[in-house]
Amino acid sequence: VQLQASGGGLVQAGGSLRLSCVAPRTIFSEFISYDMSWYRQAPGNERELAATITTAGTTQYSDSVKGRFTISRNNSRKTVSLQMNSLKPDDATVYYCNAKRGLETSWGQGTLVTVSS
């Protein structure tokens, strides 16, 4: 599945950003079969899971973002979003959306989040 991410940018510490990821070429009945996630990767580090929302709408967060980030999906719009509040300098990195179904996994291009202190 093709994924297009957007919404990154520059924000001051304590501020908010909303990332969005759309699957423009995926039909509704396909999109709802994917678990959707946001990962992030700092230079020199492994890509780490930030948040996941399953096909059933169950959400899971890493300890580092729990309570500050909210993942949601709009199946009719084939979109997954990540609302990021109370941003910290440690949150500054490239964020990637991911779609997973069984052994199939797809990545969007990264979107850069910069947090100024």
Secondary structure as a PSIPRED ss2 file (coil, helix, strand):
# PSIPRED VFORMAT (PSIPRED V4.0)

   1 V C   1.000  0.000  0.000
   2 Q C   1.000  0.000  0.000
   3 L C   1.000  0.000  0.000
   4 Q E   0.000  0.000  1.000
   5 A E   0.000  0.000  1.000
   6 S E   0.000  0.000  1.000
   7 G C   1.000  0.000  0.000
   8 G C   1.000  0.000  0.000
   9 G E   0.000  0.000  1.000
  10 L E   0.000  0.000  1.000
  11 V E   0.000  0.000  1.000
  12 Q E   0.000  0.000  1.000
  13 A C   1.000  0.000  0.000
  14 G C   1.000  0.000  0.000
  15 G C   1.000  0.000  0.000
  16 S C   1.000  0.000  0.000
  17 L E   0.000  0.000  1.000
  18 R E   0.000  0.000  1.000
  19 L E   0.000  0.000  1.000
  20 S E   0.000  0.000  1.000
  21 C E   0.000  0.000  1.000
  22 V E   0.000  0.000  1.000
  23 A C   1.000  0.000  0.000
  24 P C   1.000  0.000  0.000
  25 R C   1.000  0.000  0.000
  26 T C   1.000  0.000  0.000
  27 I C   1.000  0.000  0.000
  28 F H   0.000  1.000  0.000
  29 S H   0.000  1.000  0.000
  30 E H   0.000  1.000  0.000
  31 F H   0.000  1.000  0.000
  32 I C   1.000  0.000  0.000
  33 S C   1.000  0.000  0.000
  34 Y C   1.000  0.000  0.000
  35 D E   0.000  0.000  1.000
  36 M E   0.000  0.000  1.000
  37 S E   0.000  0.000  1.000
  38 W E   0.000  0.000  1.000
  39 Y E   0.000  0.000  1.000
  40 R E   0.000  0.000  1.000
  41 Q E   0.000  0.000  1.000
  42 A C   1.000  0.000  0.000
  43 P C   1.000  0.000  0.000
  44 G C   1.000  0.000  0.000
  45 N C   1.000  0.000  0.000
  46 E C   1.000  0.000  0.000
  47 R C   1.000  0.000  0.000
  48 E E   0.000  0.000  1.000
  49 L E   0.000  0.000  1.000
  50 A E   0.000  0.000  1.000
  51 A E   0.000  0.000  1.000
  52 T E   0.000  0.000  1.000
  53 I E   0.000  0.000  1.000
  54 T C   1.000  0.000  0.000
  55 T C   1.000  0.000  0.000
  56 A C   1.000  0.000  0.000
  57 G C   1.000  0.000  0.000
  58 T C   1.000  0.000  0.000
  59 T E   0.000  0.000  1.000
  60 Q E   0.000  0.000  1.000
  61 Y E   0.000  0.000  1.000
  62 S C   1.000  0.000  0.000
  63 D C   1.000  0.000  0.000
  64 S C   1.000  0.000  0.000
  65 V C   1.000  0.000  0.000
  66 K C   1.000  0.000  0.000
  67 G C   1.000  0.000  0.000
  68 R C   1.000  0.000  0.000
  69 F E   0.000  0.000  1.000
  70 T E   0.000  0.000  1.000
  71 I E   0.000  0.000  1.000
  72 S E   0.000  0.000  1.000
  73 R E   0.000  0.000  1.000
  74 N E   0.000  0.000  1.000
  75 N H   0.000  1.000  0.000
  76 S H   0.000  1.000  0.000
  77 R H   0.000  1.000  0.000
  78 K C   1.000  0.000  0.000
  79 T E   0.000  0.000  1.000
  80 V E   0.000  0.000  1.000
  81 S E   0.000  0.000  1.000
  82 L E   0.000  0.000  1.000
  83 Q E   0.000  0.000  1.000
  84 M E   0.000  0.000  1.000
  85 N C   1.000  0.000  0.000
  86 S C   1.000  0.000  0.000
  87 L C   1.000  0.000  0.000
  88 K C   1.000  0.000  0.000
  89 P H   0.000  1.000  0.000
  90 D H   0.000  1.000  0.000
  91 D H   0.000  1.000  0.000
  92 A C   1.000  0.000  0.000
  93 T E   0.000  0.000  1.000
  94 V E   0.000  0.000  1.000
  95 Y E   0.000  0.000  1.000
  96 Y E   0.000  0.000  1.000
  97 C E   0.000  0.000  1.000
  98 N E   0.000  0.000  1.000
  99 A E   0.000  0.000  1.000
 100 K E   0.000  0.000  1.000
 101 R E   0.000  0.000  1.000
 102 G C   1.000  0.000  0.000
 103 L C   1.000  0.000  0.000
 104 E E   0.000  0.000  1.000
 105 T E   0.000  0.000  1.000
 106 S E   0.000  0.000  1.000
 107 W E   0.000  0.000  1.000
 108 G C   1.000  0.000  0.000
 109 Q C   1.000  0.000  0.000
 110 G C   1.000  0.000  0.000
 111 T E   0.000  0.000  1.000
 112 L E   0.000  0.000  1.000
 113 V E   0.000  0.000  1.000
 114 T E   0.000  0.000  1.000
 115 V E   0.000  0.000  1.000
 116 S E   0.000  0.000  1.000
 117 S C   1.000  0.000  0.000
